[in-house]
Amino acid sequence: MRSRRIFQRLAGRIRRRSGSELSPPLIHRAVLSAVENARRREIVGDHLDIGSGTGELLRAFGARYPLRSFACDYTDRLMETPEQDVAVVDLNRAPLPFVDNRFALVSCIETIEHLENFRGLVREIYRVLQPGGLAVISTPNILNLRSRLRYLSSGFYNLFGPVAADERDVHFTRGHISPINWFYLAHALQGAGFSNLRITVDKYQRRSFVVFPFFYVLIHAGNFIVYRRDSKKYRTLTQQNTAAVRAMNSLDLLLGRTLIVTAIKPNESTRGRVENSAA
């Protein structure tokens, strides 16, 4: 009986430890690096973190840039910074409670996969950003080889499994209800008006790396046929989307764990393009 209690305590501690990090520190470091690579100059002004959780990312940005922090989430009970106010909003149904052209930086990390309508949020992010402002968004990368193989065998992407219709634990993996790949995120960002899209990832997965040599040639040979069909028969490849389509099988997306995308709200000095950079 005593050994059973010890095991239960240990199991509970492991579950709490694995679930307590709403976004792992490795993702936060990669997000900071992505922002630095996207903007060579210092970011000054107001920063909005959507899906702010405990406030860890807000604190990390605040330590690096002269930013005034604003938090937004579905609840304020997760925040661990006592003086930080949290704007509580239902991101599925309500607009962001901020005026147009307010923020120099908007981050939305490991949040859109929990939402019913991520495109509406992307449009709201564009609205509240200043011209020339930067958005950074992350979500599980469902295009890595590990995820593709899981989908082939089970019909579910990695980190997206069966969920109950009444699931309420939205900030853990059980709340992942919207698998969003790079192309459709890029499509939403460009449709909202963003430019200068740039891809990075937090790390390469070992399991994806192991199977990479066996599938690389097959994937690219198959895509040669698909690209020709989409271009010549269906005419769905255009000047606006070709770069995003071809990035679907880049090294970052075939091997990376978490997709991180930066995008800029244009002003007179920015031009639209899609870039792909290694983490």
C-alpha positions, 0 to 999 in steps of 0.5 A, a space after each residue: 500500500 505504501 509503495 502504491 502511494 509513493 508511485 501515485 505521488 511520483 506519477 502525479 508530480 511527473 504529470 504536473 511537471 510536464 503540464 505546468 509549462 504552457 510553452 516550454 522555455 526552448 520555444 521561448 528562446 527560439 521565439 526571441 531569436 526569431 524576433 531578433 532575426 526578423 527585426 535588426 533594430 531595437 523594438 520599442 513600444 508596447 508588446 501584447 502577448 496573446 495566450 500569455 499564460 504564466 507571463 514567462 514570455 512577457 518577462 523574457 521580452 521585457 528583459 531584452 527590449 524596452 517594451 511595455 507589457 500587455 497580457 491577454 488570455 482566456 483567464 487571468 488565473 495562470 499569470 504568475 507576475 502579480 503586477 501584470 494585468 491580464 485582459 480576459 477575452 474569449 478569443 473564439 468569439 470576441 475581438 481583442 480589447 485594444 484600439 487599432 495600430 496600438 502595438 509594436 510587437 504582438 506574440 501569440 505562442 502555442 495558442 492558435 491550435 486551441 482556437 476554433 477560428 484562428 483566421 479571425 485572430 490573425 486579422 485581429 493581430 493585424 488590426 492592433 499592430 502598428 504599421 511596421 510592427 512585428 507579429 510572431 506566432 508559433 504552433 506545433 509543426 504538423 509537417 515534420 516527418 514524425 507527424 506525417 508518419 503518425 498521420 499515415 498510420 492513425 489519421 492524427 497528427 503528432 500532438 493532435 489526438 482524439 479529444 472529447 467534445 466537452 474538453 475544458 482543459 484547453 491549455 494542455 495538449 488535450 485542448 489542441 483542436 485545430 492542426 494548422 500547417 505552415 501553408 494555411 498559416 501563411 495564407 491567413 497572414 498574407 490574406 490579412 495583409 502581412 508581409 515579410 513572412 519568415 519561418 523558423 523552428 525551435 529544434 530538429 526532432 531526432 525521430 524525424 532526423 532518423 527517417 529523413 534519409 529514407 523519405 527525402 528523395 521520395 518526397 521530393 520526387 512525388 512533389 515534382 509531379 504534384 507541383 506540375 499538376 497544380 501548376 499546369 492542370 489546376 493552375 493553383 500555383 501562383 506568384 503569390 503562393 509558390 514560395 509558401 508551397 515550396 517551403 512545405 518540404 523545407 528542412 525546417 518543416 520536415 525536421 522541426 518540432 515547433 513552427 515559428 513564423 514572424 510577419 510584418 504589418 507593412 508600411 511604405 518601407 516593407 515589401 511582401 515576401 516569404 523567407 525560410 531560415 534555419 533555427 
